[in-house]
Protein backbone atom coordinates (compact mmCIF):
# COMPACT_ATOMS: atom_id res chain seq x y z
CA UNK A 1 0.00 0.00 0.00
CA UNK A 2 1.40 3.36 -0.97
CA UNK A 3 1.51 6.41 1.21
CA UNK A 4 -1.24 8.16 -0.77
CA UNK A 5 -3.63 5.24 -0.38
CA UNK A 6 -2.86 5.05 3.32
CA UNK A 7 -3.51 8.78 3.76
CA UNK A 8 -6.77 8.52 1.79
CA UNK A 9 -8.00 5.62 3.97
CA UNK A 10 -6.96 7.44 7.12
CA UNK A 11 -8.82 10.60 6.00
CA UNK A 12 -11.93 8.54 5.15
CA UNK A 13 -11.82 6.88 8.58
CA UNK A 14 -11.37 10.26 10.30
CA UNK A 15 -14.41 11.68 8.43
CA UNK A 16 -16.51 8.63 9.37
CA UNK A 17 -15.48 8.90 13.03
CA UNK A 18 -16.22 12.64 13.05
CA UNK A 19 -19.69 12.01 11.60
CA UNK A 20 -20.42 9.36 14.24
CA UNK A 21 -19.14 11.62 17.01
CA UNK A 22 -21.34 14.50 15.81
CA UNK A 23 -24.39 12.21 15.74
CA UNK A 24 -23.59 10.92 19.23
CA UNK A 25 -23.15 14.47 20.57
CA UNK A 26 -26.50 15.50 19.08
CA UNK A 27 -28.20 12.48 20.68
CA UNK A 28 -26.61 13.26 24.05
CA UNK A 29 -27.74 16.89 23.85
CA UNK A 30 -31.30 15.82 22.98
CA UNK A 31 -31.34 13.37 25.91
CA UNK A 32 -30.01 16.02 28.32
CA UNK A 33 -32.75 18.47 27.25
CA UNK A 34 -35.51 15.89 27.61
CA UNK A 35 -34.32 14.76 31.02
CA UNK A 36 -34.19 18.36 32.26
CA UNK A 37 -37.75 18.89 31.08
CA UNK A 38 -38.77 15.78 33.01
CA UNK A 39 -37.01 16.98 36.16
CA UNK A 40 -38.70 20.37 35.89
CA UNK A 41 -42.13 18.78 35.51
CA UNK A 42 -41.52 16.46 38.47
CA UNK A 43 -40.36 19.38 40.61
CA UNK A 44 -43.41 21.45 39.66
CA UNK A 45 -45.82 18.60 40.43
CA UNK A 46 -44.21 17.81 43.77
CA UNK A 47 -44.22 21.49 44.72
CA UNK A 48 -47.92 21.80 43.91
CA UNK A 49 -48.72 18.70 45.96
CA UNK A 50 -46.70 19.75 49.02
CA UNK A 51 -47.94 23.35 48.93
CA UNK A 52 -51.58 22.22 48.95
CA UNK A 53 -50.92 20.07 52.02
CA UNK A 54 -49.06 22.89 53.81
CA UNK A 55 -51.84 25.38 53.06
CA UNK A 56 -54.46 22.96 54.37
CA UNK A 57 -52.42 22.32 57.48
CA UNK A 58 -51.92 26.06 58.10
CA UNK A 59 -55.60 26.88 57.61
CA UNK A 60 -56.60 24.09 59.97
CA UNK A 61 -54.10 25.19 62.58
CA UNK A 62 -55.33 28.80 62.39
CA UNK A 63 -58.96 27.68 62.66
CA UNK A 64 -58.11 25.51 65.69
CA UNK A 65 -56.13 28.31 67.29
CA UNK A 66 -58.94 30.81 66.77
CA UNK A 67 -61.78 28.51 67.84
CA UNK A 68 -59.95 26.42 70.44
CA UNK A 69 -60.94 23.09 68.86
CA UNK A 70 -57.49 21.50 68.71
CA UNK A 71 -56.80 19.28 66.56
CA UNK A 72 -60.08 18.74 64.68
CA UNK A 73 -59.93 21.49 62.08
CA UNK A 74 -56.25 20.78 61.48
CA UNK A 75 -57.01 17.13 60.71
CA UNK A 76 -59.92 18.00 58.43
CA UNK A 77 -58.04 20.71 56.52
CA UNK A 78 -54.95 18.50 56.25
CA UNK A 79 -57.06 15.84 54.55
CA UNK A 80 -58.69 18.46 52.31
CA UNK A 81 -55.24 19.79 51.39
CA UNK A 82 -54.09 16.27 50.54
CA UNK A 83 -57.09 15.73 48.26
CA UNK A 84 -56.62 19.16 46.66
CA UNK A 85 -52.93 18.37 46.09
CA UNK A 86 -53.76 15.10 44.35
CA UNK A 87 -56.37 16.85 42.21
CA UNK A 88 -53.87 19.59 41.25
CA UNK A 89 -51.24 17.01 40.29
CA UNK A 90 -53.72 15.06 38.17
CA UNK A 91 -54.83 18.25 36.41
CA UNK A 92 -51.26 19.40 35.79
CA UNK A 93 -50.26 15.99 34.47
CA UNK A 94 -53.21 16.10 32.06
CA UNK A 95 -54.89 13.00 33.44
CA UNK A 96 -58.14 14.85 34.15
CA UNK A 97 -59.56 18.00 32.62
CA UNK A 98 -59.92 21.27 34.44
CA UNK A 99 -63.53 22.34 34.87
CA UNK A 100 -64.66 24.93 32.36
CA UNK A 101 -67.26 27.36 33.61
CA UNK A 102 -70.40 27.39 31.49
CA UNK A 103 -69.54 24.25 29.52
CA UNK A 104 -71.16 21.04 30.62
CA UNK A 105 -70.95 17.71 28.87
CA UNK A 106 -74.14 16.70 27.06
CA UNK A 107 -76.54 14.66 29.14
CA UNK A 108 -77.25 11.20 27.66
CA UNK A 109 -80.64 10.76 29.34
N, C-alpha and C positions, 0 to 999 in steps of 0.2 A: 504494500500500500504506500502510495506516495504521500508526501507532506501535504499537498493540496487536497487530496481526498480525505486525509485525516482531519485537516482543518475544516473542511466542508461538513463532515459528519459531526465534529465537535460543535460547530455552529448550529447545526440542525438540532442536536440534542439540547443545547443551551436554550434555543427558542422554544422547544417543546416543554422543557422544565419551567421556563418563565411563564408560559401560557398556563400550565397546571398550577403554578404558585399563585398567579393572579386569580384563577378561578377559586382556589382554596381560600384566598384572602377575602374575596367577595362573599363566599358562603359563610365564613366566620363572622364577617361584619353583619350580614343579614341575621344570623343566629343571635349575635349580641344585642341587636336592636329588638328582636322579638322577645328575648328573655327579659330585657329591661321593661318592655311594655307589660309583660306578665307580672313582673314584680310591682310595678306601679299600680296595676289593677288590684292585685292582692292587698297591697298596703291601703289603698282607698277603701276597699270592702271591709277590711278589718277595722279601720278607723271609724267607719260609719257604724259598725256593729258595736264597738266598745263605747263610742260616744252616746249611743242611744241608751245603753245600760247605765252609764254614769249619770246621764240626765234624769233617767227614771229614779235612780237611787237618790240623787240630790233633791228632787222634788218630793219624794216620799219622806226623806229625812226632815226637810223643811216643814212639811205638813204635820209630821209627828211632833216636831219641836214646838210648832205654833199651837197645836191642839192638845198636846200632852197624851197622845195615844200610842206611845212607843210600843212596839216596832211595827204595828199593823199597816200603816200607810206606806212605810218603807218597803215592806214585803210586797204589797200589792203593786206599787209603782216600779219596783225592781222587776217583777214579772212582766208588767206592761212594757217596760223598756226593753226587756229581752225579746218580747214578741215584735215590738216595733223595729228592733235591730235586725231580726231575721227577715222581716218584711222589706226593709230597706235594702238588705243585701240581695234578696231575690229580685227586687225591682232593678237594682243597678246591674245585676248579672244578666238581666233580660229574660229571666225564667218566668216572670209574670208581668203583665202590663200594668202601667200606672193608670189609675182611674182618670177618665176624661169627663169633665163636668159637662152635662147636657147631652152626652152621647151614651145611650144605653143599647145593649145588644137587642136584636129583635126577639120578641117573645114567641115561642113556638106553640103556644096553646091555642 
